[in-house]
Amino acid sequence: MITQDLHIHTVFSDGKNTPEEMVLSAIKKGLKVIGFSDHSYTCFDEEYCIKKDSIDEYICEIENLKVKYRDKIKILCGIEQDYYSDIPTHNLDYVIGSVHYVKKDGEYIPVDNTAAHLSDAAKKHFGGDVYALVEEYYCLVGNVAERTNADVIGHFDLITKFSEKEALFDKNHPRYISAWKEAVDKLLPFNIPFEINTGAISRGYKTTAYPDEDIIRYIKENGGKFILSSDSHSADTVAFDFQNPSYEAFL
């Protein structure tokens, strides 16, 4: 039984519930450890992330919850540090390193907004070559551990968020496979875990977790390790799908 969930979002970024509501949900579900990882501040897009002047409040609230619930659950205060974020993380318990944007021609292109947005970006910035956009994404992912000083690699293949309903590229294409393999190979020497992330399942975008199973197998076969994360944005999806036996072979 998985007894920890370290990828949790709250009202401090784009989550729906307070930190305390998420703690109570975790306790109810029998978790032993919950880790908060609200989105780090990004100056170019403030809509989804923690506000710059709220970071101290975020840390203080979670520190108070650590004390309040210390007899019931272990609470950690982390952050999901975006590749393009530069907020300090030395005073946090851990860092999830993630890539949410590709920067091209001075524009930050979100890879998880909509399929149409990605398609338009490929046409505008990559001459219609969607695989060039994919390659740029995985180039960033390959550097995310060093860039963010990550303890965990977040949703490795986030760019596949729309692949089941609005496929923009062929995941069996040699350029796609080469791009993700190169990123994995760059990350493996850091010896930090990759997420098996169930967030896209709980939000109805995919029926399988990040990363795709062929990527999981490649990471596993090459000595990589995993943790299971819900990427929860609401109290009802803490530890979402953690009882699925298909993950057991990789954890």
C-alpha positions in Angstrom: 0.0 0.0 0.0 1.3 3.4 -1.0 1.3 5.6 2.1 2.6 8.9 0.8 1.6 11.5 -1.8 4.1 14.3 -2.4 2.5 16.1 -5.3 -0.3 18.2 -3.8 -1.7 21.6 -4.9 -3.8 24.0 -2.8 -5.5 27.4 -3.1 -2.1 28.9 -2.8 -1.7 28.1 -6.5 -4.3 26.5 -8.8 -5.8 24.0 -6.3 -9.4 24.1 -5.0 -8.8 23.3 -1.3 -6.8 24.7 1.6 -3.7 22.9 2.9 -5.6 21.8 6.0 -8.5 20.3 3.9 -5.9 18.4 1.9 -4.3 17.1 5.1 -7.6 15.9 6.5 -8.3 14.1 3.2 -4.9 12.4 3.4 -5.5 11.3 7.0 -8.9 9.9 6.0 -7.3 7.9 3.2 -4.8 6.4 5.5 -1.7 8.2 4.2 1.4 8.5 6.5 3.0 11.3 4.6 1.6 14.2 2.6 3.8 16.7 0.8 2.7 20.1 -0.5 4.1 21.2 -3.9 2.2 24.2 -5.1 3.4 25.7 -8.4 6.4 28.0 -8.0 6.1 31.7 -9.0 6.6 32.5 -12.7 6.7 36.2 -13.5 5.5 35.7 -17.1 2.3 33.8 -16.1 0.8 34.5 -12.7 -2.6 32.9 -13.2 -1.8 29.4 -12.1 1.1 29.8 -9.6 1.7 30.8 -6.1 1.8 34.6 -5.8 5.3 36.1 -5.1 4.1 37.8 -2.0 2.4 34.7 -0.7 5.4 32.3 -0.5 6.2 33.1 3.1 2.5 32.7 4.1 2.5 29.3 2.3 5.5 28.0 4.2 4.2 29.4 7.5 0.8 27.7 7.1 2.3 24.4 6.3 4.7 24.6 9.2 1.8 25.2 11.5 0.0 22.2 10.1 3.1 20.1 10.7 2.7 20.8 14.4 -1.0 20.6 14.6 -1.2 17.1 13.0 2.2 15.7 14.0 0.5 12.8 15.8 -1.6 11.8 12.8 0.5 12.4 9.7 3.9 13.6 8.6 3.7 16.8 6.5 6.3 18.1 4.2 6.6 21.6 2.6 7.8 21.5 -1.0 7.3 23.2 -4.3 6.8 22.3 -7.9 9.6 24.3 -9.4 9.0 25.2 -13.0 12.0 25.2 -15.3 11.7 28.9 -15.8 11.1 29.8 -12.2 13.9 31.3 -10.2 12.4 31.5 -6.7 14.8 30.2 -3.9 14.1 26.7 -2.7 16.7 26.2 0.0 14.1 26.7 2.8 11.8 23.9 1.5 11.7 20.2 2.3 11.9 19.1 -1.3 11.5 20.2 -4.9 9.6 18.6 -7.8 11.3 19.8 -11.1 8.8 20.2 -13.9 8.6 21.7 -17.4 5.3 23.4 -18.2 6.5 25.8 -21.0 8.7 25.9 -24.1 10.2 29.3 -24.7 10.5 30.2 -28.4 10.9 33.6 -30.1 10.5 35.3 -26.7 7.1 33.6 -26.0 6.4 31.1 -23.3 4.3 28.3 -24.8 2.4 26.2 -22.2 2.5 22.5 -23.1 -0.6 21.6 -21.0 -3.1 24.3 -21.9 -5.0 23.0 -24.9 -4.2 20.9 -27.9 -5.1 23.8 -30.1 -2.7 26.0 -28.4 0.1 23.5 -29.0 -0.9 23.0 -32.6 -0.9 26.8 -33.2 2.5 27.2 -31.5 4.0 24.5 -33.8 2.8 26.4 -36.8 3.8 29.8 -35.5 7.2 29.0 -34.0 8.4 25.7 -35.6 7.2 26.0 -39.2 4.4 23.5 -38.6 6.9 20.8 -37.4 5.3 19.5 -34.2 8.2 17.2 -33.7 10.6 20.2 -33.4 8.3 21.5 -30.6 8.4 18.1 -29.0 12.2 17.9 -29.3 12.5 21.4 -27.7 10.3 20.2 -24.8 12.3 17.1 -24.1 15.6 19.1 -24.3 14.3 21.2 -21.4 13.1 18.1 -19.5 16.5 16.6 -19.9 18.0 19.6 -18.1 15.3 20.1 -15.5 17.0 18.3 -12.6 20.1 20.5 -12.9 18.1 23.6 -13.6 15.7 23.3 -10.6 17.9 21.2 -8.2 15.0 18.7 -8.2 14.5 15.9 -5.8 11.8 14.4 -8.0 11.1 14.6 -11.8 7.6 15.8 -12.3 5.2 14.4 -15.0 8.0 13.6 -17.5 5.9 13.5 -20.6 3.4 16.2 -19.8 3.3 17.1 -23.5 1.2 14.0 -24.1 -1.7 15.3 -22.0 -4.0 15.5 -25.0 -2.7 12.4 -26.8 -5.7 10.2 -26.2 -8.4 12.7 -27.3 -6.6 15.1 -29.7 -3.4 13.5 -30.8 -0.9 16.0 -32.2 1.9 13.6 -33.0 2.6 9.9 -33.3 4.2 8.6 -30.1 5.8 5.8 -32.2 7.5 8.3 -34.5 11.3 7.8 -34.4 11.9 11.5 -33.6 9.5 11.4 -30.6 11.1 8.2 -29.2 14.6 9.6 -29.7 13.7 12.9 -28.0 12.3 11.3 -24.8 15.1 8.7 -24.6 17.7 11.4 -24.8 16.0 13.2 -21.9 15.8 10.1 -19.8 19.4 9.4 -20.4 20.4 12.8 -19.2 18.3 12.5 -16.0 19.2 9.0 -14.9 22.7 10.0 -13.6 21.1 12.3 -11.0 19.6 9.2 -9.3 16.4 10.9 -8.3 13.0 9.4 -8.8 10.6 10.0 -11.6 6.9 10.4 -10.9 4.3 8.0 -11.9 1.7 10.8 -11.9 -2.1 10.0 -12.0 -3.2 13.7 -12.3 -4.3 13.5 -15.9 -6.5 10.5 -15.1 -8.3 12.2 -12.2 -8.9 15.3 -14.4 -10.2 13.2 -17.3 -7.5 13.9 -19.9 -6.0 10.4 -20.0 -6.8 6.9 -18.9 -3.1 6.1 -18.0 -0.6 7.9 -15.8 2.4 9.9 -16.8 4.8 8.7 -18.2 3.6 6.3 -20.8 4.3 2.7 -20.0 7.1 2.3 -22.6 8.9 5.2 -21.0 8.4 3.7 -17.6 9.9 0.4 -18.7 12.9 2.2 -20.3 13.6 4.1 -17.1 13.2 1.0 -15.0 15.4 -1.2 -17.3 18.1 1.5 -17.1 18.2 1.7 -13.3 15.7 4.5 -12.7 13.3 4.6 -9.8 9.8 6.0 -9.3 7.4 7.4 -6.7 3.6 7.5 -7.2 2.0 11.0 -7.1 -1.5 12.1 -7.6 -0.8 15.7 -8.7 -4.0 16.4 -6.8 -5.7 19.8 -7.1 -8.7 18.9 -4.9 -9.2 17.0 -1.6 -11.2 14.2 -3.3 -8.3 13.3 -5.6 -5.5 12.9 -3.0 -3.8 9.5 -3.6 -6.0 9.1 -6.7 -5.8 5.6 -8.2 -3.0 4.5 -5.8 -4.6 1.1 -5.4 -4.2 0.3 -9.1 -2.0 -2.9 -9.1 -0.5 -2.0 -12.4 2.0 0.3 -10.7 3.4 -2.3 -8.3 5.9 -3.6 -10.8 7.6 -0.2 -11.1 7.6 1.0 -7.5 
